Amino acid sequence: MSTRTFISRLAIGGICTAAALAASACGAGGPANTSGSAGTNTVNVLVEAGGHAVLTGVAEQCKQDAGVNVNFVELPYDGMFNRLSSEFSSGNVSFDVAALDSVWLPSFKDAVQPIDEIFTEEAKKDIFPALVKEANVDGHFIGLPAWTNAEIILYRKDLFEDTKNKADFQAKYGYELAAPTTWKQYQDISEFFTRDGMYGTDVKGGVETEWLAHVLQAGSPMVLDGDKVVIDNAAHKEALDFYVGLAKSAPSGAAQVDWAAAQNLFNQGKTAMTRFWAHAYRQIPADSPVAGEVGTAPMIAGSAGIGGVPGPWYLTVPKATKNTEAAKKFVQCAYDHNEKGIESNLGLASRISAFEKYQDKEGYESFGPLIETLNGPATATRPATEKWQQIVDTVLVPMLQKAVAGGDSAALLADAKKQIEDLLK
Amino acid sequence: MRVAERIKHDGGTAAKAAKAPSAPAAVVPPRKRRGVNREGLEAGRRSTRTLLWVLLAAAMVLYGFPFLYLLFTSFKTPIDTIAVPPTILPREWTLENYTSALGRNGVLASFINSIQTAVISTVLSLVLAVPAAYGITRYKTLSGRIFIMAALVTRMVPPVAIGIPLASMMGSVGLSDTPIALSIAHTTISLPLSIWLMSSFFEAVPKDLEEAATVDGCSRLGALWRVVIPVVSGGIAVTAIFAFLASWNEFLFALLMTAIRSQTTPVVIANFQTQFGLDWGSMTALAAVYSIPVILLTLLLQRKIVAGMTLGAVKG
């Protein structure tokens, strides 16, 4: 083959490759508008995969009412923070609305624009107080809670209503077996059901929110009081000792138990009670041995009353979007049609009125306890520091894992304080 | 002459016997001793073979079990997938997970995107790596050596370190959320490996072949195209497989650079793990389906791959 022939073949190959490349500039996902198409009625909404379902009904309604078309960009939770960081820092965003986990709100507060107009007086009354407070950063509302969650008590109704169990419990502890309203009762019931290969409850060494809820219930701010690190105060130590103490009524290997493991244990009928996010009630598989046998109760009160750590997601509008008008229309739709999220498989919303509308309906028995927990006097959101996620991942969870494995709580808390102070420097 | 013939026929035993005529035949008869040796040799071979089979079976279980477990999980009912303790085989077989996973919005599009991205990335890698590797191995210049070392260094940079700026650059040139952007990003992963692989394959081809082709009237490029490329076609197949797999399974760049139009299947699979739970059944079903094209491709190119893998081995 001559050089000329070779070069001409190479050129043909190159042209073919170029054609394929040009064709590939439009992916199979369709010709969606990217952000930057100013004035269009199409918005790209970046959302964690689990939250997509909650907003689907809202999007449909929004198209009907406001003529706004919505494209969802679904991402896994673990990768979402990186993606948001990447796009916000480049100033070139591929989305017009981003659903942010409340933990990320402080990190991205400078990259999103105020949406004060949505927070009318009526709206502020219809959103849980802790969330109204959290959404307000530096005097402006920067995110609308699209849905929220909180830990409540899930328990095995069938076991609690069993005549023999009731009699045995009464004989042993001197009071009636019922859904716990104090931590002493929770401890007793956990101990009572730990037998015959079953456990009273679980202890999650892999997550921090339950322990922190105990701290709130004792009337202390969690971890930080303003700029001061208070993780070594009496409330934190007492909460940690109590939390670790439940391990004797829980499956072994508590250090490795996280949300997924605890949910599996409960759905498999291995634990009689669990403290878990309210959405789990509606997600019990139909073929689970506990399906139809689960009762719900609000998070238990401490000396400061009922307290939990809410898990809301906020809809935010990036400053970098060129489609602000349509983006804000969508956020307004998400407020107006907030109850659409309840009809999704996740079954969550953020407006009090939306939860109240459904709380008496069959299948929504978790809503009453959820409302009570979210309205609890000690309920508070996580500290508003952009280092919070880092504190959780590198200090709180490792410390909890050491504590449930038998570490000295006072020493661990003192060490955690030092680490957090170093992180915040 | 006779000894030489016997050496040829019985592999040296006769020679040893000829060299040791004083060996006491009554103590160990030669015929008997030869029989014992052969039986011992056979037994040794059998036990070596058995040991190899055991090791092979253990390796297969080690590599195959995770995939089999994934496959079995994809046929389990929701409660079976989270059973404590877990079961290997489904108690009840169901296709529900496949229906749910494949019926999910965007799954088909993500498959097409994955194929498109992997093919473009593989082609780009080969188009760039083959001439680069050929040039480096044939001309052996200092700049070539520096280049190939530099290519290796790029493999040492964590992908996340280049992922974010790369995503930003693609956005600024208007390629955000396109398969071509992702293909280019994936090429940055596969190209260094491709150059190194192809270099070793070109090294194994004797220069005499090219010179013979030149004598027969081929130009340098003609010799490359007509003689060298066919000889290293097995190596090209191996390189193509590696480049394809690097793109097919890549997650981080796909996460950072794709959105609606070009999201690939690894991101969709990861989406089954949400903050509110993990849908094991659907996740494993989609992962099982996603692995089919790679398995087929490997089977299709099996001969070429084996040929390619042994190409470098005969060099010395």
Interface residues (C-beta under 8 A of the other chain):
Chain A: M1 S2 T3 T5 F6 I7 R9 G13 T17 A20 L21 S24 A25 C26 G27 A28 G29 G30 P31 A32 T34 N44 L46 E48 A49 G50 G51 N71 F72 V73 E74 L75 P76 Y77 D78 G79 N82 R83 S85 S86 E87 S89 S90 N92 S94 F95 D101 A260 Q263 N264 L265 N267 Q268 K270 W277 H279 A280 Q283 P285 A286 D287 S288 P289 G311 L346
Chain B: T77 P78 I79 I82 A83 V84 G106 L108 A109 S110 F111 I112 N113 Q116 T117 V119 I120 V123 L124 V127 V160 G163 I164 A167 S168 G171 S172 L175 S176 D177 T178 P179 I180 S183 C218 S219 R220 L221 G222 W225 R226 F251 L252 L255 L256 T258 A259 I260 R261 S262 Q263 V267 V268 A270 N271 F272 Q273 T274 Q275 F276 G277 L278
